[in-house]
């Protein structure tokens, strides 16, 4: 059996969770990065013998559109799938249901789902350092329970996951990274931007209407020359403080 770890992780938090879960399974592991625009995802057809982990962050309670675009190119062909939604300690809302509904139409069989908290990709004071040791121990326990399900269940029941359909309107936090002094114009941000919002000819230029505030450019900038406006960040942080400050717990659905 092969395990395909499929993830969308602009700042690395979602991949940490996906890595931790996938390493608990003693299968040949293959990674597919949904951010890789050079990859032809339509060539991947799985089988009933395969296990997939598909992990995405919550962008305003929805699966990021650019991630969903590549997910829809996959052919499940009866493959079992573990759904993973990560979120920055606010809420994951319709992410798991949207994933399940979409993957079902693509021929995947959802056997389990996990909602996991990661450090907020924009406002790092929320869920700082997560997944932490407590999270890691819990995610390992979740993985062990899923392994037992894989051993025991032959006729897969319909998996319940929370969420609403119609899904929440897709919106992202409107914070566009800006370029500060020190930018060397190396172009790494432009190459790695998942929506091609940054000019490859002049990386200091951003098409704001394309930007999805994923913060990948901020996280990978070698000179730390990209950041969001401090005033805007403070204003939105204050709005979210009440709902994001209390520690949210990871959840497992079987």
PASEBA-1860 file (N, C-alpha, C; in nm, 3 decimals):
! residues 254
1> XXXXXXXX> 0.084/-0.120/0.000/0.000/0.000/0.000/0.087/0.125/0.000 ~ 0.046/0.224/-0.078/0.116/0.351/-0.081/0.034/0.458/-0.008 ~ 0.104/0.550/0.055/0.039/0.663/0.119/0.080/0.790/0.045 ~ -0.020/0.863/-0.001/0.004/0.989/-0.070/-0.030/1.103/0.024 ~ 0.071/1.181/0.060/0.053/1.299/0.145/0.037/1.420/0.053 ~ -0.085/1.470/0.047/-0.119/1.577/-0.047/-0.156/1.700/0.035 ~ -0.086/1.810/0.014/-0.104/1.923/0.104/-0.091/2.058/0.032 ~ -0.158/2.157/0.090/-0.144/2.297/0.049/-0.098/2.371/0.174
9> XXXXXXXX> 0.024/2.419/0.173/0.082/2.473/0.296/0.172/2.593/0.266 ~ 0.113/2.710/0.244/0.193/2.827/0.206/0.299/2.868/0.308 ~ 0.271/2.853/0.438/0.368/2.895/0.540/0.422/2.779/0.622 ~ 0.385/2.657/0.588/0.446/2.539/0.649/0.368/2.473/0.761 ~ 0.269/2.539/0.817/0.196/2.482/0.930/0.116/2.358/0.894 ~ 0.049/2.363/0.780/-0.033/2.248/0.737/0.056/2.128/0.706 ~ 0.171/2.152/0.647/0.262/2.041/0.617/0.314/1.975/0.745 ~ 0.337/2.054/0.849/0.381/1.995/0.976/0.278/1.894/1.026
17> XXXXXXXX> 0.151/1.931/1.018/0.044/1.842/1.062/0.037/1.719/0.972 ~ 0.039/1.741/0.841/0.030/1.630/0.746/0.149/1.534/0.762 ~ 0.269/1.589/0.783/0.387/1.506/0.804/0.371/1.419/0.928 ~ 0.326/1.481/1.036/0.313/1.410/1.162/0.216/1.293/1.151 ~ 0.104/1.316/1.084/0.004/1.210/1.066/0.058/1.101/0.974 ~ 0.111/1.140/0.861/0.153/1.040/0.761/0.266/0.951/0.811 ~ 0.352/1.004/0.896/0.466/0.926/0.946/0.425/0.818/1.046 ~ 0.301/0.820/1.088/0.252/0.716/1.179/0.211/0.590/1.104
25> XXXXXXXX> 0.207/0.597/0.971/0.166/0.483/0.889/0.288/0.421/0.823 ~ 0.297/0.291/0.833/0.415/0.220/0.780/0.393/0.183/0.633 ~ 0.375/0.288/0.551/0.356/0.267/0.408/0.462/0.346/0.331 ~ 0.482/0.307/0.206/0.564/0.390/0.118/0.495/0.526/0.104 ~ 0.568/0.634/0.133/0.506/0.766/0.137/0.550/0.851/0.018 ~ 0.452/0.912/-0.049/0.477/0.999/-0.164/0.412/1.134/-0.136 ~ 0.486/1.242/-0.149/0.433/1.375/-0.122/0.390/1.444/-0.252 ~ 0.276/1.511/-0.245/0.229/1.594/-0.356/0.197/1.733/-0.300
33> XXXXXXXX> 0.270/1.832/-0.346/0.253/1.969/-0.299/0.156/2.042/-0.391 ~ 0.039/2.077/-0.341/-0.062/2.144/-0.423/-0.021/2.285/-0.464 ~ 0.088/2.334/-0.408/0.142/2.465/-0.448/0.232/2.456/-0.571 ~ 0.266/2.335/-0.612/0.360/2.314/-0.723/0.290/2.334/-0.857 ~ 0.307/2.451/-0.915/0.238/2.480/-1.040/0.297/2.405/-1.159 ~ 0.413/2.341/-1.140/0.474/2.264/-1.247/0.420/2.121/-1.251 ~ 0.346/2.082/-1.148/0.296/1.945/-1.139/0.166/1.930/-1.218 ~ 0.154/1.819/-1.290/0.030/1.786/-1.361/-0.051/1.693/-1.271
41> XXXXXXXX> -0.141/1.749/-1.193/-0.216/1.669/-1.095/-0.317/1.575/-1.162 ~ -0.351/1.603/-1.286/-0.447/1.518/-1.355/-0.389/1.380/-1.388 ~ -0.258/1.364/-1.376/-0.197/1.235/-1.409/-0.208/1.136/-1.292 ~ -0.254/1.184/-1.176/-0.259/1.097/-1.058/-0.393/1.027/-1.047 ~ -0.390/0.895/-1.068/-0.505/0.809/-1.046/-0.466/0.709/-0.939 ~ -0.541/0.709/-0.830/-0.509/0.623/-0.716/-0.588/0.493/-0.727 ~ -0.575/0.407/-0.626/-0.647/0.280/-0.629/-0.700/0.247/-0.491 ~ -0.780/0.141/-0.482/-0.836/0.099/-0.354/-0.728/0.058/-0.255
49> XXXXXXXX> -0.611/0.027/-0.303/-0.501/-0.014/-0.216/-0.424/0.105/-0.158 ~ -0.454/0.224/-0.208/-0.382/0.343/-0.166/-0.455/0.415/-0.052 ~ -0.378/0.489/0.027/-0.432/0.576/0.130/-0.381/0.717/0.103 ~ -0.471/0.812/0.099/-0.433/0.952/0.078/-0.463/1.034/0.203 ~ -0.377/1.128/0.230/-0.403/1.232/0.329/-0.408/1.363/0.252 ~ -0.520/1.431/0.256/-0.533/1.558/0.185/-0.555/1.667/0.288 ~ -0.458/1.758/0.299/-0.456/1.858/0.405/-0.453/1.999/0.347 ~ -0.544/2.083/0.394/-0.546/2.223/0.352/-0.579/2.312/0.471
57> XXXXXXXX> -0.533/2.436/0.468/-0.572/2.530/0.572/-0.711/2.587/0.544 ~ -0.770/2.643/0.647/-0.896/2.715/0.631/-0.866/2.859/0.593 ~ -0.921/2.901/0.481/-0.914/3.042/0.442/-1.054/3.099/0.458 ~ -1.080/3.162/0.572/-1.212/3.216/0.597/-1.320/3.110/0.604 ~ -1.283/2.990/0.650/-1.380/2.882/0.663/-1.402/2.800/0.538 ~ -1.317/2.817/0.437/-1.330/2.744/0.311/-1.194/2.687/0.269 ~ -1.198/2.590/0.179/-1.076/2.540/0.117/-1.022/2.648/0.024 ~ -0.892/2.682/0.032/-0.838/2.783/-0.061/-0.868/2.745/-0.206
65> XXXXXXXX> -0.914/2.842/-0.284/-0.959/2.813/-0.421/-0.848/2.755/-0.507 ~ -0.726/2.804/-0.490/-0.616/2.754/-0.573/-0.585/2.609/-0.536 ~ -0.600/2.572/-0.409/-0.581/2.433/-0.369/-0.692/2.345/-0.426 ~ -0.815/2.393/-0.417/-0.928/2.315/-0.468/-0.917/2.293/-0.618 ~ -0.865/2.390/-0.688/-0.848/2.377/-0.833/-0.761/2.257/-0.867 ~ -0.654/2.235/-0.791/-0.566/2.121/-0.817/-0.623/1.991/-0.761 ~ -0.691/1.998/-0.648/-0.755/1.878/-0.592/-0.854/1.819/-0.692 ~ -0.927/1.904/-0.761/-1.029/1.858/-0.855/-0.972/1.786/-0.977
73> XXXXXXXX> -0.842/1.792/-0.994/-0.777/1.721/-1.105/-0.742/1.577/-1.069 ~ -0.754/1.541/-0.943/-0.717/1.407/-0.897/-0.827/1.306/-0.927 ~ -0.789/1.180/-0.943/-0.885/1.072/-0.966/-0.873/0.971/-0.852 ~ -0.973/0.969/-0.764/-0.967/0.884/-0.645/-0.971/0.737/-0.675 ~ -1.062/0.693/-0.762/-1.070/0.554/-0.806/-1.080/0.456/-0.688 ~ -1.155/0.497/-0.584/-1.175/0.408/-0.469/-1.072/0.421/-0.359 ~ -0.976/0.512/-0.375/-0.874/0.529/-0.271/-0.936/0.581/-0.142 ~ -0.886/0.532/-0.030/-0.928/0.584/0.100/-0.856/0.716/0.127
81> XXXXXXXX> -0.926/0.808/0.193/-0.867/0.938/0.218/-0.896/0.985/0.360 ~ -0.794/1.044/0.421/-0.807/1.112/0.549/-0.810/1.262/0.519 ~ -0.916/1.328/0.561/-0.930/1.471/0.539/-0.865/1.547/0.654 ~ -0.791/1.651/0.623/-0.728/1.732/0.728/-0.752/1.879/0.699 ~ -0.812/1.947/0.797/-0.830/2.092/0.790/-0.748/2.154/0.902 ~ -0.663/2.250/0.868/-0.588/2.322/0.970/-0.641/2.464/0.978 ~ -0.629/2.523/1.097/-0.680/2.659/1.113/-0.607/2.730/1.227 ~ -0.604/2.862/1.220/-0.527/2.943/1.313/-0.600/2.980/1.440
89> XXXXXXXX> -0.669/2.882/1.500/-0.733/2.897/1.631/-0.860/2.983/1.628 ~ -0.916/3.005/1.506/-1.045/3.073/1.499/-1.154/2.969/1.474 ~ -1.164/2.920/1.349/-1.264/2.819/1.315/-1.231/2.763/1.177 ~ -1.271/2.638/1.153/-1.249/2.579/1.021/-1.379/2.568/0.942 ~ -1.491/2.593/1.005/-1.623/2.604/0.943/-1.654/2.496/0.839 ~ -1.653/2.527/0.710/-1.701/2.434/0.609/-1.591/2.357/0.536 ~ -1.467/2.369/0.584/-1.354/2.311/0.511/-1.366/2.159/0.498 ~ -1.391/2.090/0.608/-1.397/1.944/0.601/-1.512/1.895/0.515
97> XXXXXXXX> -1.627/1.960/0.526/-1.742/1.920/0.445/-1.716/1.947/0.297 ~ -1.657/2.061/0.266/-1.625/2.093/0.127/-1.526/1.992/0.070 ~ -1.426/1.956/0.150/-1.330/1.854/0.106/-1.400/1.721/0.082 ~ -1.481/1.679/0.179/-1.548/1.549/0.167/-1.639/1.545/0.045 ~ -1.721/1.648/0.028/-1.814/1.650/-0.085/-1.739/1.643/-0.218 ~ -1.634/1.723/-0.228/-1.556/1.729/-0.354/-1.487/1.596/-0.380 ~ -1.422/1.540/-0.278/-1.347/1.417/-0.297/-1.437/1.298/-0.325 ~ -1.558/1.300/-0.270/-1.654/1.193/-0.299/-1.687/1.192/-0.449
105> XXXXXXXX> -1.707/1.310/-0.506/-1.738/1.317/-0.650/-1.620/1.274/-0.735 ~ -1.499/1.281/-0.677/-1.378/1.243/-0.749/-1.342/1.096/-0.730 ~ -1.426/1.022/-0.656/-1.404/0.879/-0.640/-1.324/0.838/-0.519 ~ -1.304/0.929/-0.424/-1.236/0.896/-0.300/-1.337/0.846/-0.196 ~ -1.289/0.767/-0.101/-1.372/0.720/0.010/-1.316/0.781/0.139 ~ -1.390/0.872/0.199/-1.343/0.940/0.320/-1.362/0.848/0.441 ~ -1.252/0.815/0.508/-1.259/0.724/0.623/-1.239/0.794/0.756 ~ -1.181/0.914/0.754/-1.156/0.988/0.878/-1.129/1.134/0.843
113> XXXXXXXX> -1.146/1.218/0.943/-1.119/1.361/0.923/-1.060/1.418/1.051 ~ -0.968/1.511/1.035/-0.902/1.575/1.148/-0.906/1.726/1.128 ~ -0.942/1.798/1.233/-0.928/1.943/1.236/-0.816/1.974/1.334 ~ -0.711/2.041/1.289/-0.593/2.064/1.371/-0.557/2.212/1.375 ~ -0.518/2.258/1.491/-0.482/2.398/1.508/-0.334/2.418/1.477 ~ -0.306/2.522/1.399/-0.168/2.562/1.372/-0.155/2.711/1.402 ~ -0.032/2.755/1.418/-0.008/2.898/1.441/-0.070/2.980/1.328 ~ -0.139/3.088/1.365/-0.203/3.170/1.263/-0.098/3.223/1.167
121> XXXXXXXX> -0.123/3.212/1.039/-0.022/3.247/0.939/-0.001/3.397/0.924 ~ -0.093/3.477/0.975/-0.080/3.623/0.965/-0.060/3.686/1.102 ~ -0.146/3.649/1.197/-0.140/3.704/1.333/-0.078/3.599/1.424 ~ 0.054/3.600/1.432/0.128/3.491/1.496/0.109/3.484/1.647 ~ 0.045/3.584/1.705/0.017/3.578/1.849/-0.095/3.480/1.880 ~ -0.167/3.436/1.778/-0.273/3.338/1.797/-0.219/3.197/1.766 ~ -0.233/3.108/1.863/-0.186/2.969/1.852/-0.036/2.963/1.824 ~ 0.038/3.052/1.888/0.183/3.058/1.870/0.248/2.922/1.898
129> XXXXXXXX> 0.331/2.878/1.804/0.406/2.755/1.821/0.330/2.627/1.799 ~ 0.203/2.636/1.764/0.127/2.513/1.739/0.145/2.469/1.593 ~ 0.151/2.338/1.573/0.130/2.228/1.667/0.244/2.216/1.768 ~ 0.208/2.218/1.898/0.305/2.203/2.005/0.310/2.057/2.051 ~ 0.380/2.031/2.159/0.396/1.893/2.205/0.263/1.827/2.235 ~ 0.173/1.901/2.300/0.041/1.845/2.330/-0.034/1.809/2.202 ~ -0.026/1.897/2.102/-0.090/1.869/1.974/-0.031/1.745/1.908 ~ 0.101/1.736/1.910/0.168/1.623/1.845/0.127/1.491/1.908
137> XXXXXXXX> 0.122/1.489/2.040/0.080/1.367/2.109/-0.063/1.330/2.072 ~ -0.148/1.432/2.061/-0.288/1.407/2.028/-0.303/1.359/1.885 ~ -0.229/1.418/1.792/-0.239/1.378/1.652/-0.186/1.236/1.631 ~ -0.087/1.197/1.710/-0.038/1.059/1.703/-0.147/0.963/1.750 ~ -0.217/0.999/1.857/-0.328/0.916/1.907/-0.439/0.907/1.802 ~ -0.468/1.020/1.736/-0.569/1.020/1.629/-0.528/0.922/1.520 ~ -0.400/0.926/1.482/-0.350/0.839/1.376/-0.362/0.692/1.415 ~ -0.335/0.662/1.542/-0.347/0.525/1.590/-0.492/0.476/1.580
145> XXXXXXXX> -0.586/0.564/1.612/-0.728/0.527/1.602/-0.768/0.504/1.457 ~ -0.713/0.584/1.368/-0.743/0.566/1.225/-0.685/0.434/1.175 ~ -0.568/0.398/1.222/-0.507/0.271/1.182/-0.594/0.153/1.225 ~ -0.657/0.164/1.341/-0.747/0.058/1.387/-0.870/0.049/1.297 ~ -0.920/0.163/1.254/-1.034/0.165/1.161/-0.997/0.097/1.029 ~ -0.876/0.124/0.981/-0.832/0.063/0.856/-0.823/-0.089/0.868 ~ -0.789/-0.138/0.985/-0.778/-0.282/1.007/-0.914/-0.350/1.016 ~ -1.008/-0.283/1.082/-1.134/-0.348/1.121/-1.249/-0.329/1.023
153> XXXXXXXX> -1.256/-0.212/0.962/-1.375/-0.180/0.883/-1.357/-0.223/0.738 ~ -1.450/-0.306/0.691/-1.447/-0.347/0.550/-1.552/-0.271/0.469 ~ -1.670/-0.256/0.527/-1.774/-0.178/0.461/-1.773/-0.037/0.521 ~ -1.717/0.058/0.447/-1.699/0.193/0.499/-1.832/0.265/0.512 ~ -1.859/0.315/0.632/-1.982/0.392/0.653/-1.960/0.535/0.606 ~ -2.072/0.608/0.590/-2.063/0.747/0.549/-2.004/0.829/0.664 ~ -1.897/0.898/0.639/-1.827/0.975/0.742/-1.899/1.105/0.770 ~ -1.928/1.130/0.897/-1.985/1.260/0.934/-1.872/1.360/0.958
161> XXXXXXXX> -1.885/1.478/0.898/-1.799/1.591/0.930/-1.887/1.715/0.944 ~ -1.850/1.808/1.030/-1.932/1.929/1.047/-1.917/2.023/0.929 ~ -2.015/2.111/0.915/-2.012/2.210/0.807/-2.150/2.232/0.751 ~ -2.162/2.331/0.667/-2.289/2.365/0.603/-2.275/2.366/0.452 ~ -2.381/2.325/0.386/-2.388/2.332/0.240/-2.526/2.388/0.205 ~ -2.536/2.506/0.142/-2.431/2.584/0.076/-2.320/2.629/0.173 ~ -2.198/2.628/0.119/-2.084/2.666/0.199/-2.081/2.817/0.221 ~ -2.005/2.854/0.322/-1.983/2.995/0.352/-1.923/3.065/0.230
169> XXXXXXXX> -1.960/3.191/0.209/-1.903/3.267/0.097/-1.751/3.274/0.113 ~ -1.681/3.249/0.003/-1.535/3.246/0.008/-1.479/3.387/0.022 ~ -1.410/3.411/0.133/-1.343/3.540/0.156/-1.213/3.512/0.230 ~ -1.113/3.597/0.205/-0.989/3.587/0.280/-0.965/3.719/0.351 ~ -0.879/3.715/0.453/-0.846/3.838/0.525/-0.775/3.933/0.429 ~ -0.827/4.054/0.410/-0.771/4.145/0.309/-0.644/4.215/0.355 ~ -0.538/4.138/0.372/-0.408/4.194/0.411/-0.307/4.159/0.303 ~ -0.263/4.259/0.230/-0.171/4.239/0.118/-0.028/4.270/0.164
177> XXXXXXXX> 0.062/4.173/0.156/0.201/4.200/0.197/0.263/4.313/0.115 ~ 0.338/4.397/0.186/0.407/4.509/0.123/0.558/4.484/0.124 ~ 0.629/4.554/0.036/0.774/4.540/0.027/0.841/4.651/0.106 ~ 0.934/4.615/0.194/1.010/4.712/0.272/1.149/4.729/0.212 ~ 1.222/4.823/0.268/1.361/4.842/0.226/1.440/4.715/0.254 ~ 1.533/4.686/0.168/1.614/4.566/0.184/1.582/4.459/0.082 ~ 1.474/4.478/0.006/1.438/4.381/-0.097/1.547/4.376/-0.203 ~ 1.600/4.258/-0.229/1.707/4.241/-0.328/1.653/4.211/-0.467
185> XXXXXXXX> 1.519/4.201/-0.477/1.453/4.167/-0.603/1.503/4.032/-0.658 ~ 1.525/3.939/-0.568/1.571/3.806/-0.610/1.465/3.731/-0.689 ~ 1.338/3.767/-0.667/1.229/3.708/-0.744/1.173/3.579/-0.689 ~ 1.224/3.532/-0.574/1.175/3.407/-0.517/1.026/3.415/-0.486 ~ 0.982/3.528/-0.434/0.841/3.545/-0.400/0.752/3.534/-0.524 ~ 0.799/3.591/-0.634/0.722/3.587/-0.758/0.713/3.445/-0.813 ~ 0.823/3.371/-0.802/0.827/3.234/-0.851/0.735/3.144/-0.769 ~ 0.731/3.167/-0.638/0.658/3.080/-0.546/0.514/3.123/-0.519
193> XXXXXXXX> 0.475/3.242/-0.563/0.338/3.287/-0.537/0.239/3.193/-0.607 ~ 0.146/3.134/-0.532/0.056/3.034/-0.592/-0.047/3.090/-0.688 ~ -0.065/3.222/-0.688/-0.166/3.282/-0.777/-0.103/3.382/-0.874 ~ 0.031/3.382/-0.882/0.104/3.471/-0.974/0.064/3.617/-0.956 ~ 0.054/3.660/-0.830/0.015/3.798/-0.801/0.134/3.894/-0.798 ~ 0.256/3.840/-0.798/0.376/3.922/-0.788/0.448/3.924/-0.922 ~ 0.485/4.043/-0.966/0.553/4.058/-1.095/0.690/3.992/-1.094 ~ 0.715/3.907/-1.191/0.846/3.842/-1.202/0.952/3.941/-1.251
201> XXXXXXXX> 0.910/4.040/-1.327/1.003/4.142/-1.376/1.040/4.240/-1.266 ~ 0.943/4.275/-1.180/0.967/4.367/-1.070/0.890/4.318/-0.948 ~ 0.955/4.238/-0.863/0.886/4.175/-0.750/0.827/4.272/-0.647 ~ 0.859/4.399/-0.659/0.800/4.496/-0.565/0.656/4.530/-0.604 ~ 0.613/4.485/-0.723/0.478/4.512/-0.770/0.387/4.392/-0.745 ~ 0.270/4.419/-0.687/0.174/4.314/-0.655/0.038/4.348/-0.714 ~ -0.024/4.250/-0.781/-0.162/4.268/-0.828/-0.254/4.234/-0.711 ~ -0.302/4.338/-0.644/-0.376/4.320/-0.519/-0.504/4.239/-0.538
209> XXXXXXXX> -0.566/4.249/-0.655/-0.690/4.175/-0.678/-0.666/4.024/-0.690 ~ -0.542/3.984/-0.717/-0.509/3.842/-0.726/-0.466/3.783/-0.592 ~ -0.406/3.864/-0.506/-0.347/3.817/-0.382/-0.452/3.750/-0.293 ~ -0.418/3.634/-0.236/-0.511/3.562/-0.148/-0.464/3.567/-0.002 ~ -0.367/3.654/0.027/-0.317/3.673/0.164/-0.271/3.542/0.228 ~ -0.207/3.457/0.148/-0.160/3.328/0.201/-0.030/3.342/0.279 ~ 0.040/3.453/0.261/0.162/3.488/0.333/0.283/3.401/0.294 ~ 0.272/3.333/0.180/0.388/3.253/0.138/0.508/3.342/0.109
217> XXXXXXXX> 0.483/3.456/0.044/0.593/3.546/0.010/0.663/3.598/0.134 ~ 0.586/3.624/0.240/0.644/3.672/0.366/0.730/3.563/0.429 ~ 0.680/3.441/0.428/0.749/3.332/0.498/0.878/3.287/0.428 ~ 0.887/3.306/0.296/1.005/3.256/0.224/1.105/3.365/0.188 ~ 1.073/3.492/0.211/1.162/3.601/0.170/1.296/3.590/0.242 ~ 1.407/3.573/0.170/1.537/3.553/0.235/1.586/3.677/0.309 ~ 1.540/3.796/0.270/1.584/3.918/0.336/1.479/3.975/0.432 ~ 1.369/3.898/0.452/1.261/3.940/0.543/1.211/4.080/0.508
225> XXXXXXXX> 1.195/4.103/0.378/1.158/4.236/0.330/1.011/4.250/0.295 ~ 0.931/4.149/0.325/0.788/4.158/0.297/0.711/4.143/0.427 ~ 0.610/4.226/0.442/0.527/4.223/0.563/0.395/4.290/0.533 ~ 0.299/4.272/0.624/0.170/4.340/0.609/0.172/4.470/0.688 ~ 0.086/4.561/0.650/0.077/4.691/0.715/0.045/4.673/0.864 ~ 0.128/4.731/0.950/0.112/4.711/1.094/-0.019/4.767/1.147 ~ -0.063/4.880/1.092/-0.188/4.937/1.136/-0.308/4.850/1.103 ~ -0.310/4.800/0.980/-0.419/4.711/0.937/-0.415/4.581/1.017
233> XXXXXXXX> -0.294/4.530/1.040/-0.278/4.406/1.115/-0.331/4.421/1.258 ~ -0.299/4.534/1.320/-0.344/4.559/1.457/-0.496/4.567/1.464 ~ -0.555/4.636/1.366/-0.701/4.652/1.365/-0.773/4.518/1.352 ~ -0.727/4.434/1.262/-0.790/4.303/1.242/-0.761/4.212/1.361 ~ -0.642/4.223/1.418/-0.607/4.141/1.534/-0.702/4.169/1.650 ~ -0.734/4.294/1.671/-0.824/4.331/1.781/-0.963/4.274/1.758 ~ -1.007/4.271/1.632/-1.139/4.215/1.600/-1.144/4.065/1.628 ~ -1.031/3.996/1.605/-1.027/3.851/1.620/-0.981/3.804/1.757
241> XXXXXXXX> -0.937/3.897/1.839/-0.877/3.860/1.967/-0.969/3.775/2.053 ~ -1.096/3.812/2.060/-1.189/3.741/2.147/-1.208/3.595/2.104 ~ -1.219/3.572/1.972/-1.247/3.436/1.923/-1.121/3.353/1.904 ~ -1.005/3.417/1.900/-0.882/3.344/1.871/-0.791/3.321/1.992 ~ -0.820/3.384/2.103/-0.727/3.378/2.216/-0.737/3.250/2.298 ~ -0.857/3.196/2.315/-0.873/3.074/2.393/-0.826/2.953/2.311 ~ -0.751/2.865/2.375/-0.695/2.750/2.305/-0.806/2.659/2.251 ~ -0.808/2.641/2.119/-0.901/2.548/2.056/-0.836/2.409/2.054
249> XXXXXX> -0.920/2.307/2.055/-0.872/2.171/2.059/-0.878/2.106/1.921 ~ -0.788/2.013/1.896/-0.792/1.934/1.774/-0.911/1.839/1.782 ~ -0.964/1.799/1.665/-1.081/1.712/1.661/-1.058/1.598/1.562 ~ -1.114/1.482/1.597/-1.108/1.364/1.510/-1.250/1.317/1.481 ~ -1.275/1.286/1.354/-1.406/1.234/1.313/-1.383/1.099/1.245 ~ -1.454/0.996/1.293/-1.440/0.862/1.240/-1.576/0.805/1.200
END
